[in-house]
Amino acid sequence: MSARTDSDSQGSPGGTAGDIADDDEEYGPDDARRARWTATGTGALLTLAGLAAALLRLTGPAPALVPVAYALGAGVCALAALLGARGRTRRALWLLIAGVMVMALGDQVD
């Protein structure tokens, strides 16, 4: 009859303490780097697309609100690219979504 204490279960290689620590590490440094590059690249691409659309709508017969909405959405996407480059990928994702929604709202006004 041997009883195991808490120190025995944590120190043993087959214990549950090692299993819990392994489950917490879902993403590695490569995944974080890939997420930063994706957020930065997508933000830059959407910024360029929004600015190009704003310039095209500015020269056409569209109401003044349309190019402003595209430019504002492009600005939000540029901020998302900046945050993505600094590692704030969740905030960058939400800002990308908000920027595209502002651009789409401006397109609906037309």
DACORSUL-V169308 format. One record per residue. N is the residue number from 1. SS is DSSP state (h for helix, s for strand, l for the rest). PHI is phi as a letter, one per 30 degrees, with the letter a starting at -180 (none if undefined). NEAR is the number of other ideal C-beta (glycine too) atoms within 10 Angstrom. Layout:
BEGIN
N,SS,PHI,NEAR
N,SS,PHI,NEAR
END
This chain:
BEGIN
1,l,none,2
2,l,b,4
3,l,c,5
4,l,c,9
5,l,c,8
6,h,d,9
7,h,d,8
8,h,d,11
9,h,d,12
10,h,d,11
11,h,d,11
12,l,d,12
13,l,d,5
14,l,c,7
15,l,d,14
16,h,d,10
17,h,d,11
18,h,d,13
19,h,d,9
20,h,d,9
21,h,d,9
22,h,d,8
23,h,d,8
24,h,d,6
25,l,c,7
26,l,d,7
27,l,c,9
28,l,c,9
29,h,d,7
30,h,d,8
31,h,d,10
32,h,d,12
33,h,d,11
34,h,d,13
35,h,d,17
36,h,d,18
37,h,d,13
38,h,d,14
39,h,d,26
40,h,d,19
41,h,d,13
42,h,d,18
43,h,d,26
44,h,d,17
45,h,d,12
46,h,d,21
47,h,d,22
48,h,d,13
49,h,d,16
50,h,d,26
51,h,d,18
52,h,d,12
53,h,d,20
54,h,d,21
55,h,d,12
56,h,d,13
57,h,d,22
58,h,d,14
59,h,d,8
60,l,c,9
61,l,d,6
62,l,d,16
63,l,d,12
64,h,d,10
65,h,d,13
66,h,d,22
67,h,d,22
68,h,d,16
69,h,d,24
70,h,d,27
71,h,d,20
72,h,d,17
73,h,d,28
74,h,d,23
75,h,d,16
76,h,d,22
77,h,d,29
78,h,d,19
79,h,d,18
80,h,d,29
81,h,d,22
82,h,d,17
83,h,d,22
84,h,d,26
85,h,d,17
86,l,c,13
87,l,j,14
88,l,c,16
89,h,d,20
90,h,d,12
91,h,d,15
92,h,d,26
93,h,d,18
94,h,d,13
95,h,d,22
96,h,d,23
97,h,d,13
98,h,d,15
99,h,d,25
100,h,d,18
101,h,d,12
102,h,d,21
103,h,d,24
104,h,d,12
105,h,d,14
106,h,d,24
107,h,d,15
108,h,d,9
109,h,d,12
110,l,d,13
END
